[in-house]
Amino acid sequence: MSVIDPVCGIELDKELATTFEHNNRLFYFCCEGCKKLFEKKPKKYSKIW
């Protein structure tokens, strides 16, 4: 199953993604860098998707 990284918009395999939970919702990331950007400003990126 494919998911979209909310920071960079890349489509990736759900099984290979890094995850982070925010407001009871699980977000998937292509790398730790995108995850860290999301952690700093979750409102900015969680509204996109």
N, CA, C and O atoms as a DFTB+ gen file, in Angstrom:
196 C
 N C O
     1  1       0.843      -1.186       0.000
     2  2       0.000       0.000       0.000
     3  2       0.888       1.249       0.000
     4  3       1.889       1.306       0.714
     5  1       0.523       2.219      -0.782
     6  2       1.282       3.468      -0.879
     7  2       0.687       4.541       0.024
     8  3      -0.522       4.587       0.250
     9  1       1.552       5.390       0.529
    10  2       1.161       6.540       1.339
    11  2       1.920       7.761       0.824
    12  3       2.881       7.631       0.065
    13  1       1.483       8.940       1.242
    14  2       2.116      10.190       0.818
    15  2       2.774      10.865       2.023
    16  3       2.151      11.022       3.073
    17  1       4.019      11.256       1.862
    18  2       4.738      12.018       2.883
    19  2       4.148      13.432       2.873
    20  3       4.208      14.102       1.843
    21  1       3.572      13.912       4.003
    22  2       2.938      15.232       4.019
    23  2       3.912      16.401       3.908
    24  3       3.489      17.524       3.634
    25  1       5.187      16.165       4.112
    26  2       6.175      17.245       4.049
    27  2       6.652      17.463       2.617
    28  3       6.600      18.583       2.109
    29  1       7.115      16.400       1.967
    30  2       7.686      16.557       0.622
    31  2       6.754      16.079      -0.491
    32  3       7.010      16.341      -1.666
    33  1       5.674      15.381      -0.131
    34  2       4.694      14.956      -1.125
    35  2       5.047      13.689      -1.884
    36  3       4.327      13.306      -2.806
    37  1       6.134      13.034      -1.519
    38  2       6.552      11.833      -2.230
    39  2       5.652      10.645      -1.858
    40  3       5.232      10.501      -0.710
    41  1       5.373       9.815      -2.840
    42  2       4.612       8.590      -2.607
    43  2       5.595       7.482      -2.246
    44  3       6.614       7.308      -2.915
    45  1       5.290       6.734      -1.191
    46  2       6.192       5.679      -0.758
    47  2       5.430       4.482      -0.213
    48  3       4.241       4.572       0.090
    49  1       6.127       3.369      -0.093
    50  2       5.550       2.137       0.434
    51  2       5.329       2.297       1.938
    52  3       6.247       2.660       2.673
    53  1       4.118       2.025       2.379
    54  2       3.754       2.165       3.786
    55  2       4.672       1.356       4.703
    56  3       4.998       1.796       5.806
    57  1       5.082       0.188       4.252
    58  2       5.923      -0.694       5.061
    59  2       7.342      -0.150       5.261
    60  3       8.017      -0.536       6.215
    61  1       7.797       0.729       4.388
    62  2       9.155       1.275       4.466
    63  2       9.213       2.660       5.112
    64  3      10.295       3.193       5.356
    65  1       8.052       3.233       5.384
    66  2       7.977       4.607       5.867
    67  2       8.269       4.733       7.360
    68  3       8.050       3.803       8.136
    69  1       8.765       5.902       7.738
    70  2       8.909       6.300       9.133
    71  2       7.572       6.903       9.538
    72  3       6.943       7.580       8.725
    73  1       7.119       6.680      10.762
    74  2       5.801       7.165      11.162
    75  2       5.869       8.103      12.363
    76  3       6.836       8.114      13.124
    77  1       4.800       8.889      12.502
    78  2       4.637       9.785      13.645
    79  2       3.142       9.988      13.854
    80  3       2.407      10.244      12.899
    81  1       2.691       9.873      15.102
    82  2       1.275      10.070      15.399
    83  2       1.043      11.489      15.897
    84  3       1.765      11.989      16.760
    85  1       0.022      12.126      15.337
    86  2      -0.344      13.491      15.720
    87  2      -1.861      13.587      15.715
    88  3      -2.500      13.266      14.712
    89  1      -2.444      14.025      16.827
    90  2      -3.903      14.137      16.960
    91  2      -4.615      12.843      16.586
    92  3      -5.596      12.857      15.842
    93  1      -4.120      11.739      17.101
    94  2      -4.698      10.407      16.858
    95  2      -4.693      10.000      15.393
    96  3      -5.492       9.159      14.979
    97  1      -3.817      10.579      14.619
    98  2      -3.691      10.243      13.199
    99  2      -2.238       9.872      12.915
   100  3      -1.318      10.553      13.368
   101  1      -2.039       8.803      12.171
   102  2      -0.692       8.344      11.863
   103  2      -0.232       8.937      10.532
   104  3      -0.912       8.802       9.515
   105  1       0.922       9.591      10.549
   106  2       1.508      10.177       9.353
   107  2       2.738       9.372       8.964
   108  3       3.430       8.823       9.821
   109  1       3.003       9.307       7.669
   110  2       4.108       8.515       7.128
   111  2       5.109       9.430       6.431
   112  3       4.725      10.382       5.752
   113  1       6.410       9.130       6.608
   114  2       7.467       9.975       6.068
   115  2       8.516       9.152       5.340
   116  3       8.760       7.993       5.678
   117  1       9.133       9.765       4.338
   118  2      10.166       9.087       3.555
   119  2      11.488       8.999       4.304
   120  3      12.301       8.114       4.038
   121  1      11.702       9.926       5.251
   122  2      12.976       9.952       5.979
   123  2      12.815      10.679       7.315
   124  3      11.794      11.318       7.572
   125  1      13.824      10.570       8.142
   126  2      13.811      11.236       9.449
   127  2      13.777      12.759       9.307
   128  3      13.201      13.448      10.149
   129  1      14.388      13.281       8.249
   130  2      14.388      14.728       8.030
   131  2      12.984      15.282       7.869
   132  3      12.636      16.296       8.474
   133  1      12.181      14.615       7.055
   134  2      10.792      15.055       6.865
   135  2       9.999      14.893       8.159
   136  3       9.186      15.749       8.507
   137  1      10.236      13.802       8.859
   138  2       9.550      13.565      10.134
   139  2       9.873      14.681      11.123
   140  3       8.977      15.172      11.809
   141  1      11.130      15.086      11.205
   142  2      11.539      16.139      12.136
   143  2      10.920      17.486      11.771
   144  3      10.518      18.243      12.655
   145  1      10.840      17.788      10.473
   146  2      10.178      19.026      10.045
   147  2       8.714      19.018      10.466
   148  3       8.190      20.027      10.939
   149  1       8.060      17.878      10.293
   150  2       6.660      17.742      10.686
   151  2       6.506      17.916      12.197
   152  3       5.596      18.610      12.650
   153  1       7.382      17.297      12.970
   154  2       7.313      17.396      14.431
   155  2       7.427      18.840      14.906
   156  3       6.799      19.214      15.897
   157  1       8.219      19.655      14.215
   158  2       8.400      21.055      14.591
   159  2       7.178      21.909      14.255
   160  3       6.834      22.824      15.003
   161  1       6.516      21.608      13.122
   162  2       5.370      22.408      12.675
   163  2       4.251      21.499      12.150
   164  3       3.940      21.529      10.960
   165  1       3.649      20.696      13.025
   166  2       2.631      19.751      12.554
   167  2       1.409      20.419      11.924
   168  3       0.827      19.875      10.986
   169  1       1.018      21.578      12.422
   170  2      -0.154      22.257      11.851
   171  2       0.074      22.635      10.395
   172  3      -0.841      22.558       9.575
   173  1       1.287      23.040      10.082
   174  2       1.619      23.443       8.712
   175  2       1.436      22.284       7.739
   176  3       0.876      22.463       6.658
   177  1       1.904      21.101       8.115
   178  2       1.904      19.966       7.196
   179  2       0.671      19.079       7.296
   180  3       0.288      18.460       6.302
   181  1       0.040      18.997       8.456
   182  2      -1.116      18.116       8.595
   183  2      -2.339      18.667       7.868
   184  3      -3.241      17.903       7.522
   185  1      -2.387      19.964       7.633
   186  2      -3.523      20.553       6.913
   187  2      -3.453      20.304       5.412
   188  3      -4.472      20.358       4.724
   189  1      -2.261      20.033       4.906
   190  2      -2.087      19.813       3.467
   191  2      -2.813      18.562       3.021
   192  3      -3.420      18.538       1.951
   193  1      -2.754      17.519       3.839
   194  2      -3.337      16.232       3.466
   195  2      -4.562      16.003       4.295
   196  3      -5.221      14.974       4.151
